Amino acid sequence: MANRKPDYKVFVSRNIAKEGEEPNNFYHEVGAAWTVDKDGISISLHALPIDGRLVLFPNKD
């Protein structure tokens, strides 16, 4: 992982909706993730989600 760009960005996913409106997902970046040996993923967080829900999206250059 050292000196390697992350394979994924890690986000907290929050569903924000006002009463009577369609739900709207909001994403806040909280870390990065790298693929590792044996099909694993190593995650480094700089913040923790309140509800424990994380979402990984591929890192776009």
C-alpha positions, 0 to 999 in steps of 0.5 A: 500500500505504501506509495500506491494510489487507493483502489477505492474511496470510502464514503459514509452513506446517509439517506436524507429525505424531508417528509413527503419527498423522495429519499436522497443519498448523501455521501461523505468521504471518510477514507481510502481502500486498497486491494490486497493479497487473497482477494482482501481489501485494506481500509484506512479511515480518517473518520468513523460513521455514526451508524456504521454504514460504509460504501466503497466506490472505485477511485477515478484518476 
